[in-house]
Amino acid sequence: MKFELQHTDPKSNARAGLITTDHGQIETPIFMPVGTLGSVKAVHLHELKEDIKAQIILGNTYHLYLRPGLEVLEAAGGLHKFNGFDRPMLTDSGGFQVFSLSGIRKLKEEGVEFRSHIDGSKHLFTPERVMDIERTIGADIIMAFDECTPGTAEFDYAKKSMELTHRWLDRCITRFNETEPKYGYNQSLFPIVQGCVYPDLRKRSAEYIASKNADGNAIGGLAVGEPTEKMYEMIEVVNEILPTDKPRYLMGVGTPVNILEGIERGVDMFDCVMPTRNGRNGMLFTKDGIMNMRNKKWEKDFSPIEADGASYVDTMYSRAYLRHLFHAQELLALQIASIHNLAFYLWLVGEARKHIIAGDFSTWKPAMVKRISTRL
């Protein structure tokens, strides 16, 4: 994997770059739709590629390991062949899922023992095992196995967790280096900065991660219960240390405003389930603000969902029709909303990139934040 830093904003840390993988190029800053089980919920592959214009999507190691399972994925020739997405992909290591399964897992130095949320069967994830699984899934970018601490964790727990993540990282790197990709193209391993909301821990972790000279670096353990301003503070602390010539990936964040704030602070890559999850519940993000499509105010509004929207669905369907679909519990509502929100997110990071290149990101961003925060 190669990363070219193409432009920087003169008044902030915002950057525009180009990531090159064996499955294609990614223009940054970029938002990555989440395809946890190998599919982006309610979105067809053609729409994902041609209308939403996704340059890279995510899969999840924990979920794909359980279903469809490694035997099926390997027989298919990896996830690219299995789901038909021939552009770059990234897999999360499962660390966040382990965090969210706190009631049915045991954490120890060796790794994490957990029970499947599907059938209760017992499994063990070690750093070595996770690397083997991610080799089998075959994403272009794979994440190191980490422990994600809650945003409210006490200092001592956060410190021990961070140190465990670092030890696990060393084991991930060793296993990664002693194995080969399975499907004839290269894979890149990204380590993950942890440290909760404590600046000293975040600095230590960022320095440790930076010392590994990986192809790219991730910032984890944010947007997990801490105040938003604390999240922004931690991004600033970390990005002062992470190398400027490597892409920076902020994991699991977030709202459109979070993404613009992250870009301003030097983040290149984002993912979040919010555009599809909120969309399936009737919330649309637009260039002029946030719409709840279940509200009565749209009942007789026959104007387009968004007149100058980023997706074909914006002008094809009216607000009144989409509201009707939600109230009638029609599956088409979930599809329209998911396509719209993902297209908007990709439009937003694309606009940010344009303004970084033009040199006026710092004046464009505050106005855009105010505009997209409005409740319609």
VEXDREN-2710 file (C-alpha; in Angstrom, 1 decimal):
% VEXDREN-2710
k/r/px/py/pz
1/MET/0.0/0.0/0.0
2/LYS/1.2/3.5/-0.8
3/PHE/0.0/6.9/0.5
4/GLU/0.7/10.2/-1.2
5/LEU/-0.1/13.4/0.8
6/GLN/-1.3/15.7/-2.0
7/HIS/-2.5/18.9/-0.2
8/THR/-2.7/20.4/3.3
9/ASP/-5.0/23.2/4.4
10/PRO/-3.0/26.3/5.3
11/LYS/-5.0/27.1/8.4
12/SER/-5.7/23.7/9.9
13/ASN/-4.4/20.1/9.9
14/ALA/-6.9/19.0/7.2
15/ARG/-5.2/16.9/4.4
16/ALA/-6.0/15.5/1.0
17/GLY/-4.2/12.4/-0.1
18/LEU/-4.2/9.2/-2.2
19/ILE/-4.0/5.7/-1.0
20/THR/-3.1/3.1/-3.6
21/THR/-3.9/-0.6/-3.0
22/ASP/-3.8/-3.6/-5.3
23/HIS/-7.6/-3.3/-5.6
24/GLY/-7.5/0.4/-6.6
25/GLN/-7.0/3.9/-5.3
26/ILE/-8.8/5.8/-2.5
27/GLU/-9.0/9.6/-2.4
28/THR/-8.8/10.9/1.1
29/PRO/-10.4/12.1/3.2
30/ILE/-12.8/9.2/2.8
31/PHE/-15.8/7.7/4.5
32/MET/-16.0/3.9/4.4
33/PRO/-19.5/2.3/4.4
34/VAL/-19.8/-0.5/6.9
35/GLY/-20.5/-4.0/5.5
36/THR/-20.2/-6.0/8.7
37/LEU/-21.3/-9.3/7.2
38/GLY/-19.9/-8.7/3.8
39/SER/-22.9/-6.5/2.7
40/VAL/-23.8/-2.9/3.3
41/LYS/-27.3/-3.3/4.8
42/ALA/-30.2/-2.6/2.3
43/VAL/-27.8/-1.5/-0.5
44/HIS/-27.2/-3.4/-3.7
45/LEU/-23.6/-3.8/-5.0
46/HIS/-24.4/-1.8/-8.2
47/GLU/-25.7/1.1/-6.1
48/LEU/-22.8/0.9/-3.7
49/LYS/-20.3/1.3/-6.6
50/GLU/-22.1/3.4/-9.2
51/ASP/-24.4/5.7/-7.2
52/ILE/-22.9/6.0/-3.8
53/LYS/-19.5/5.7/-5.3
54/ALA/-17.9/3.9/-2.4
55/GLN/-14.2/3.6/-2.9
56/ILE/-13.6/1.2/0.0
57/ILE/-15.9/-0.7/2.4
58/LEU/-15.5/-2.6/5.7
59/GLY/-16.1/-6.1/6.8
60/ASN/-15.9/-7.4/10.4
61/THR/-13.6/-10.2/11.4
62/TYR/-15.8/-11.4/14.4
63/HIS/-19.0/-11.6/12.4
64/LEU/-17.5/-13.1/9.2
65/TYR/-15.6/-15.6/11.3
66/LEU/-19.0/-16.8/12.7
67/ARG/-21.0/-16.4/9.5
68/PRO/-20.4/-17.6/6.8
69/GLY/-17.2/-18.9/8.3
70/LEU/-13.6/-19.3/7.1
71/GLU/-14.1/-22.5/5.2
72/VAL/-16.7/-20.8/2.9
73/LEU/-14.7/-17.6/2.5
74/GLU/-11.5/-19.4/1.6
75/ALA/-13.3/-21.7/-0.9
76/ALA/-14.7/-18.5/-2.5
77/GLY/-11.3/-17.0/-2.8
78/GLY/-11.7/-14.4/-0.1
79/LEU/-14.3/-11.7/0.6
80/HIS/-13.8/-9.8/-2.6
81/LYS/-14.8/-12.8/-4.7
82/PHE/-17.5/-13.8/-2.2
83/ASN/-19.4/-10.5/-2.3
84/GLY/-18.3/-9.2/-5.7
85/PHE/-16.8/-5.9/-4.5
86/ASP/-13.7/-5.5/-6.5
87/ARG/-12.5/-2.3/-4.9
88/PRO/-10.4/-2.0/-1.7
89/MET/-11.7/-3.4/1.6
90/LEU/-10.8/-3.1/5.3
91/THR/-11.5/-5.5/8.1
92/ASP/-11.9/-4.6/11.7
93/SER/-10.2/-7.1/14.0
94/GLY/-13.2/-7.8/16.2
95/GLY/-11.8/-5.8/19.2
96/PHE/-14.8/-3.6/19.4
97/GLN/-17.2/-6.6/19.2
98/VAL/-15.3/-8.2/22.0
99/PHE/-15.7/-4.9/24.0
100/SER/-19.5/-4.9/23.3
101/LEU/-19.8/-8.6/24.4
102/SER/-18.5/-7.9/27.9
103/GLY/-21.1/-10.2/29.4
104/ILE/-20.2/-13.3/27.5
105/ARG/-16.4/-13.0/27.2
106/LYS/-13.3/-13.5/29.3
107/LEU/-10.2/-11.4/28.7
108/LYS/-6.7/-12.7/29.5
109/GLU/-3.1/-12.3/28.3
110/GLU/-3.5/-15.0/25.7
111/GLY/-6.5/-13.4/24.1
112/VAL/-10.3/-13.3/24.5
113/GLU/-12.5/-16.2/25.1
114/PHE/-16.1/-15.5/24.1
115/ARG/-19.4/-17.2/23.3
116/SER/-21.0/-16.7/19.9
117/HIS/-24.1/-14.4/20.0
118/ILE/-25.6/-16.7/17.5
119/ASP/-25.5/-20.2/19.1
120/GLY/-23.5/-19.7/22.4
121/SER/-20.6/-21.8/21.1
122/LYS/-17.2/-21.0/22.7
123/HIS/-14.3/-19.4/20.7
124/LEU/-10.9/-18.0/21.4
125/PHE/-9.4/-14.9/19.6
126/THR/-5.7/-14.5/20.1
127/PRO/-3.6/-11.9/18.1
128/GLU/-2.2/-14.8/16.1
129/ARG/-5.6/-16.3/15.4
130/VAL/-7.0/-12.9/14.3
131/MET/-4.2/-12.4/11.9
132/ASP/-4.9/-15.8/10.4
133/ILE/-8.6/-15.0/10.1
134/GLU/-7.9/-11.7/8.4
135/ARG/-5.5/-13.3/6.0
136/THR/-8.4/-15.7/5.1
137/ILE/-11.0/-13.0/4.7
138/GLY/-8.5/-11.2/2.5
139/ALA/-9.1/-7.4/3.0
140/ASP/-6.5/-5.0/1.6
141/ILE/-6.2/-3.3/5.0
142/ILE/-6.4/-5.4/8.2
143/MET/-6.5/-4.2/11.8
144/ALA/-4.5/-5.3/14.7
145/PHE/-6.3/-7.1/17.6
146/ASP/-6.9/-4.6/20.4
147/GLU/-9.0/-4.1/23.5
148/CYS/-11.4/-1.2/23.3
149/THR/-12.0/0.4/26.6
150/PRO/-15.2/2.3/27.4
151/GLY/-14.9/6.1/27.4
152/THR/-15.6/6.1/31.1
153/ALA/-12.8/3.7/32.1
154/GLU/-10.7/4.6/35.1
155/PHE/-7.0/5.6/34.5
156/ASP/-5.5/2.4/35.9
157/TYR/-7.8/0.2/33.8
158/ALA/-7.2/2.2/30.7
159/LYS/-3.4/2.0/31.3
160/LYS/-3.4/-1.8/31.7
161/SER/-5.7/-2.2/28.7
162/MET/-3.4/0.0/26.5
163/GLU/-0.3/-2.0/27.5
164/LEU/-2.2/-5.2/26.7
165/THR/-3.1/-3.8/23.3
166/HIS/0.6/-3.0/22.7
167/ARG/1.7/-6.5/23.6
168/TRP/-1.0/-7.9/21.4
169/LEU/0.2/-5.6/18.6
170/ASP/3.7/-7.0/18.8
171/ARG/2.3/-10.5/18.4
172/CYS/0.1/-9.4/15.5
173/ILE/3.1/-8.0/13.7
174/THR/5.1/-11.1/14.3
175/ARG/2.3/-13.3/12.9
176/PHE/1.6/-11.0/10.0
177/ASN/5.3/-11.0/9.0
178/GLU/5.6/-14.8/9.2
179/THR/2.5/-15.4/7.0
180/GLU/1.7/-14.5/3.4
181/PRO/-1.5/-13.2/1.7
182/LYS/-3.6/-16.0/0.3
183/TYR/-5.1/-14.6/-2.8
184/GLY/-2.2/-13.0/-4.8
185/TYR/-2.5/-9.4/-3.7
186/ASN/-0.9/-7.5/-0.8
187/GLN/-2.4/-6.7/2.6
188/SER/-1.4/-3.9/5.0
189/LEU/-1.6/-4.1/8.8
190/PHE/-2.8/-1.0/10.7
191/PRO/-2.0/-0.8/14.5
192/ILE/-4.5/1.0/16.8
193/VAL/-3.9/3.8/19.2
194/GLN/-5.7/3.3/22.6
195/GLY/-5.5/5.2/25.9
196/CYS/-9.1/6.2/26.6
197/VAL/-9.6/9.9/27.4
198/TYR/-6.2/10.3/29.1
199/PRO/-3.7/12.5/27.2
200/ASP/-0.6/10.9/28.7
201/LEU/-1.8/7.4/27.7
202/ARG/-2.8/8.6/24.3
203/LYS/0.7/10.1/23.8
204/ARG/2.4/6.9/24.9
205/SER/0.2/4.8/22.7
206/ALA/0.7/7.0/19.7
207/GLU/4.4/7.0/20.1
208/TYR/4.4/3.2/20.4
209/ILE/2.2/2.8/17.3
210/ALA/4.3/5.3/15.3
211/SER/7.5/3.4/16.1
212/LYS/6.1/0.3/14.3
213/ASN/6.3/2.1/10.9
214/ALA/3.2/0.5/9.6
215/ASP/1.5/1.4/6.3
216/GLY/-1.1/3.3/8.2
217/ASN/-2.4/3.9/11.7
218/ALA/-5.7/3.9/13.4
219/ILE/-7.2/5.8/16.4
220/GLY/-9.5/3.5/18.4
221/GLY/-11.5/3.7/21.6
222/LEU/-13.3/6.9/20.8
223/ALA/-17.1/7.6/20.4
224/VAL/-17.6/4.9/23.1
225/GLY/-19.2/7.1/25.8
226/GLU/-16.8/10.0/26.3
227/PRO/-17.9/13.7/25.8
228/THR/-17.5/14.8/22.2
229/GLU/-15.0/17.6/23.1
230/LYS/-12.9/15.0/24.8
231/MET/-12.9/12.9/21.7
232/TYR/-11.7/15.9/19.6
233/GLU/-9.0/16.6/22.2
234/MET/-7.7/13.0/22.0
235/ILE/-7.6/13.2/18.2
236/GLU/-5.4/16.3/18.4
237/VAL/-3.1/14.7/20.9
238/VAL/-2.6/11.6/18.8
239/ASN/-2.2/13.4/15.4
240/GLU/0.6/15.5/16.8
241/ILE/2.5/12.3/17.1
242/LEU/1.4/9.9/14.3
243/PRO/3.5/10.3/11.1
244/THR/2.2/12.7/8.5
245/ASP/3.2/10.5/5.6
246/LYS/0.9/7.6/6.6
247/PRO/-2.9/7.6/6.5
248/ARG/-4.8/8.1/9.8
249/TYR/-8.0/6.2/10.4
250/LEU/-10.5/7.2/13.1
251/MET/-12.5/4.1/13.9
252/GLY/-16.3/4.2/14.3
253/VAL/-16.9/7.9/14.0
254/GLY/-19.5/9.3/13.5
255/THR/-22.0/12.1/12.7
256/PRO/-21.3/14.3/9.7
257/VAL/-20.2/17.1/12.0
258/ASN/-17.8/14.6/13.8
259/ILE/-16.3/13.8/10.4
260/LEU/-15.7/17.4/9.5
261/GLU/-14.1/18.1/12.9
262/GLY/-11.9/15.0/12.5
263/ILE/-10.8/16.1/9.0
264/GLU/-9.9/19.5/10.4
265/ARG/-7.7/17.7/12.9
266/GLY/-5.8/15.6/10.4
267/VAL/-7.8/12.4/10.0
268/ASP/-8.0/10.7/6.6
269/MET/-10.3/7.8/7.0
270/PHE/-13.6/7.2/8.7
271/ASP/-16.3/4.6/9.2
272/CYS/-19.5/4.4/11.1
273/VAL/-22.8/2.5/11.0
274/MET/-24.7/5.7/11.6
275/PRO/-25.8/6.6/8.0
276/THR/-27.4/3.2/7.4
277/ARG/-28.6/2.5/10.9
278/ASN/-30.1/5.9/11.4
279/GLY/-31.4/5.8/7.8
280/ARG/-33.3/2.5/8.5
281/ASN/-34.9/4.4/11.5
282/GLY/-36.1/7.3/9.3
283/MET/-33.3/9.8/9.9
284/LEU/-31.9/11.4/6.8
285/PHE/-28.8/13.6/6.8
286/THR/-28.9/16.3/4.1
287/LYS/-27.0/19.3/2.9
288/ASP/-29.5/21.6/4.6
289/GLY/-29.9/19.6/7.9
290/ILE/-31.4/16.5/9.5
291/MET/-34.8/15.2/8.6
292/ASN/-37.0/12.7/10.5
293/MET/-39.0/11.1/7.8
294/ARG/-41.7/9.8/10.2
295/ASN/-42.8/13.4/11.1
296/LYS/-46.2/14.5/10.0
297/LYS/-44.8/17.6/8.4
298/TRP/-43.7/15.6/5.4
299/GLU/-47.1/13.9/4.9
300/LYS/-48.1/16.2/2.0
301/ASP/-44.7/17.5/1.0
302/PHE/-44.3/16.3/-2.6
303/SER/-41.0/18.0/-3.2
304/PRO/-37.9/15.8/-3.8
305/ILE/-36.2/14.3/-0.8
306/GLU/-33.3/16.6/-1.6
307/ALA/-33.5/18.7/-4.8
308/ASP/-29.8/18.8/-5.4
309/GLY/-28.9/15.6/-3.5
310/ALA/-26.0/13.3/-3.9
311/SER/-28.0/10.3/-5.0
312/TYR/-30.5/9.4/-7.7
313/VAL/-33.1/8.5/-5.0
314/ASP/-33.1/12.2/-3.9
315/THR/-35.0/13.4/-7.0
316/MET/-36.8/10.1/-7.8
317/TYR/-38.9/10.1/-4.7
318/SER/-40.8/12.7/-2.7
319/ARG/-40.6/13.3/1.0
320/ALA/-44.3/12.4/1.3
321/TYR/-43.7/9.1/-0.4
322/LEU/-40.8/8.2/1.7
323/ARG/-42.7/9.1/4.9
324/HIS/-45.5/6.8/3.6
325/LEU/-43.1/3.9/3.1
326/PHE/-41.8/4.2/6.6
327/HIS/-45.2/4.3/8.2
328/ALA/-46.3/1.3/6.0
329/GLN/-43.1/-0.5/7.1
330/GLU/-42.1/-1.1/3.4
331/LEU/-38.6/-2.4/2.9
332/LEU/-38.1/0.1/0.1
333/ALA/-37.9/2.8/2.8
334/LEU/-34.8/1.3/4.3
335/GLN/-33.2/1.0/0.9
336/ILE/-33.9/4.6/-0.1
337/ALA/-32.8/6.1/3.2
338/SER/-29.6/4.0/3.3
339/ILE/-28.6/5.0/-0.2
340/HIS/-29.3/8.6/0.4
341/ASN/-27.4/8.8/3.7
342/LEU/-24.3/7.0/2.3
343/ALA/-24.3/9.1/-0.8
344/PHE/-24.5/12.2/1.4
345/TYR/-21.5/11.1/3.6
346/LEU/-19.4/10.4/0.5
347/TRP/-20.5/13.7/-1.0
348/LEU/-19.5/15.5/2.2
349/VAL/-15.9/14.1/2.4
350/GLY/-15.6/14.7/-1.3
351/GLU/-16.5/18.4/-0.8
352/ALA/-14.1/18.6/2.1
353/ARG/-11.3/17.2/-0.2
354/LYS/-12.2/19.8/-2.9
355/HIS/-12.0/22.7/-0.4
356/ILE/-8.7/21.4/1.1
357/ILE/-7.2/21.4/-2.4
358/ALA/-8.7/24.8/-3.1
359/GLY/-7.2/26.1/0.1
360/ASP/-10.4/27.4/1.6
361/PHE/-11.4/24.5/3.9
362/SER/-11.1/26.6/7.0
363/THR/-13.7/29.0/5.8
364/TRP/-16.0/26.4/4.2
365/LYS/-16.1/24.0/7.2
366/PRO/-17.7/26.3/9.9
367/ALA/-20.5/27.2/7.5
368/MET/-21.1/23.6/6.5
369/VAL/-21.2/22.5/10.1
370/LYS/-23.9/25.0/10.9
371/ARG/-25.8/24.1/7.8
372/ILE/-25.9/20.3/8.3
373/SER/-26.6/20.6/12.1
374/THR/-30.0/22.2/11.5
375/ARG/-33.1/20.1/12.4
376/LEU/-35.6/20.4/9.5
END
